[in-house]
Amino acid sequence: MTKEVNYAVIGMSGMGRAHVEGIKSDNRANLVAVCDIDETRRDQGAALVKGARAYSDYRDVLACDDVDVVVIVVPDQLHREISVAALAAGKHVLCEKPMALTLEDCKAMIEASRRSDRKFMVGQICRFTPGFIAAKELIEKGEIGELFYVESEYAHDYSKIFGSNQWRLDPLRHGFLGGGCHAVDLLRWIAGNPYEVAAFSNKKMLTSWPTDDCTIAIMKFPNDVIGKVFVSTGCKRNYTMRSAFYGSKGTIITDNTSPNMQVFKTDSSCGFTVPMLYPISINNHNTIGEISVFTDCIVNDAPVPTDAYEGACTVAAALAAVRSSKSGKIESIDYSFT
Ligand SMILES: NC(=O)c1ccc[n+]([C@@H]2O[C@H](COP(=O)([O-])OP(=O)(O)OC[C@H]3O[C@@H](n4cnc5c(N)ncnc54)[C@H](O)[C@@H]3O)[C@@H](O)[C@H]2O)c1
């Protein structure tokens, strides 16, 4: 079959290699180039696909006529620069989350995306996680009735993160934004844009890091739904995003690292609320699903699920929570980006 979409991946860490797996799994996609400033990583990356070329400077990738799409998997601080340059060079862009670390950067990326006729998608990978997709489908079918409370968490021990990760120590890269954006985006996807947030935080685990490592944020969502996001980047447990959705007829408890989703519903015959377990495949970095959807959008000229505005909304909500944890006040969340 003729390949329709030629990809390049910029940033060849474990996540970059996961994107290569996604591209290899899509029979409409072809990996033609990889890029990394680290020689070993770029050579190892290029070796993953026969014929893929290796570059050290992303600008050389953008100059390649045979590259249709770039996947940006570099430190968050570089997302704006490379995304804006790639769109200006006529490339479609799949940019890793969080879209950026500041609203100023997000606005520049929204502008660049509006100026371009290419697709721009933020890789909010939880929207491709089986447990979360199943929960959203049940909620949309009305299986748990009217939502009244939603919660999600991002629990990930960053003390174990190694490699070239010094960029995570940037004071702008608060854990609530860097990793917590997954949980914020999940709740936005399920319950809409929160408009107010009150947050508390502390720092008892990663004491040498510049930002607090534990935050809880209480949010108000449309339709009188309330919710909570808990983020810990120093906790002593395995990575997970335990999430719960409470409705008038039932409750769903699910996450991205368990083989089952729990659904509690009232049995109309006996009046008791009974738990049911649904098997769920564990796939917390479903780059195969993500690349497949992005290729679909390019091939069919369809809107992407998380465009620049959508990516910026998640950043805005996360930054408002960080602001509240510092100000001690309820902060409103502005999505106008003007
Ligand atoms: N979706 C997810 O669940 C998920 C998981 C992990 C990381 N991420 C995101 O992916 C991105 C990368 O994170 P990571 O953990 O892989 O980081 P990392 O530091 O492990 O890897 C980044 C790679 O980018 C390379 N790089 C740095 N500057 C470069 C440049 N100018 N040009 C080309 N290559 C450059 C580095 O050499 C390194 O190989 C971040 O935005 C991060 O937030 C997302």
The ligand as a MOL file (V3000), in Angstrom:
LIG
                    3D

  0  0  0     0  0            999 V3000
M  V30 BEGIN CTAB
M  V30 COUNTS 44 48 0 0 0
M  V30 BEGIN ATOM
M  V30 1 N 2.1720 12.1490 26.7200 0
M  V30 2 C 2.8350 11.7160 27.7670 0
M  V30 3 O 2.3220 10.9530 28.5780 0
M  V30 4 C 4.2510 12.1710 27.9660 0
M  V30 5 C 5.1470 11.3730 28.6980 0
M  V30 6 C 6.4520 11.8300 28.8340 0
M  V30 7 C 6.8360 13.0410 28.2910 0
M  V30 8 N 5.9210 13.7900 27.5990 0 CHG=1
M  V30 9 C 6.3100 15.0580 26.9930 0
M  V30 10 O 7.2140 14.7650 25.9330 0
M  V30 11 C 8.2090 15.7800 25.8350 0
M  V30 12 C 9.5780 15.1380 26.0160 0
M  V30 13 O 9.6430 14.5760 27.3260 0
M  V30 14 P 10.6830 13.4050 27.6660 0
M  V30 15 O 10.3060 12.8460 28.9720 0
M  V30 16 O 10.7840 12.5230 26.5070 0 CHG=-1
M  V30 17 O 11.9980 14.2680 27.8350 0
M  V30 18 P 13.5120 13.7760 27.7150 0
M  V30 19 O 14.3460 14.8700 28.3100 0
M  V30 20 O 13.6410 12.3880 28.2390 0
M  V30 21 O 13.7470 13.7170 26.1420 0
M  V30 22 C 13.7460 14.8620 25.3460 0
M  V30 23 C 14.5910 14.5850 24.1150 0
M  V30 24 O 14.6160 15.7840 23.3200 0
M  V30 25 C 15.9550 15.9870 22.8930 0
M  V30 26 N 16.1290 17.4030 22.5900 0
M  V30 27 C 16.2810 18.4240 23.4590 0
M  V30 28 N 16.3920 19.5870 22.7870 0
M  V30 29 C 16.3020 19.2880 21.4660 0
M  V30 30 C 16.3450 20.0520 20.2650 0
M  V30 31 N 16.5250 21.3820 20.2920 0
M  V30 32 N 16.2290 19.4160 19.0810 0
M  V30 33 C 16.0760 18.0730 19.0250 0
M  V30 34 N 16.0280 17.2830 20.1310 0
M  V30 35 C 16.1330 17.8970 21.3380 0
M  V30 36 C 16.8130 15.4900 24.0440 0
M  V30 37 O 18.1350 15.2010 23.6380 0
M  V30 38 C 16.0410 14.2440 24.4590 0
M  V30 39 O 16.4400 13.1010 23.7350 0
M  V30 40 C 7.8610 16.7940 26.9060 0
M  V30 41 O 7.0610 17.7900 26.3290 0
M  V30 42 C 7.0520 15.9980 27.9170 0
M  V30 43 O 6.2000 16.8050 28.6900 0
M  V30 44 C 4.6620 13.3580 27.4240 0
M  V30 END ATOM
M  V30 BEGIN BOND
M  V30 1 1 1 2
M  V30 2 2 2 3
M  V30 3 1 2 4
M  V30 4 1 4 5
M  V30 5 2 4 44
M  V30 6 2 5 6
M  V30 7 1 6 7
M  V30 8 2 7 8
M  V30 9 1 8 9
M  V30 10 1 8 44
M  V30 11 1 9 10
M  V30 12 1 9 42
M  V30 13 1 10 11
M  V30 14 1 11 12
M  V30 15 1 11 40
M  V30 16 1 12 13
M  V30 17 1 13 14
M  V30 18 2 14 15
M  V30 19 1 14 16
M  V30 20 1 14 17
M  V30 21 1 17 18
M  V30 22 2 18 19
M  V30 23 1 18 20
M  V30 24 1 18 21
M  V30 25 1 21 22
M  V30 26 1 22 23
M  V30 27 1 23 24
M  V30 28 1 23 38
M  V30 29 1 24 25
M  V30 30 1 25 26
M  V30 31 1 25 36
M  V30 32 1 26 27
M  V30 33 1 26 35
M  V30 34 2 27 28
M  V30 35 1 28 29
M  V30 36 1 29 30
M  V30 37 2 29 35
M  V30 38 1 30 31
M  V30 39 2 30 32
M  V30 40 1 32 33
M  V30 41 2 33 34
M  V30 42 1 34 35
M  V30 43 1 36 37
M  V30 44 1 36 38
M  V30 45 1 38 39
M  V30 46 1 40 41
M  V30 47 1 40 42
M  V30 48 1 42 43
M  V30 END BOND
M  V30 END CTAB
M  END
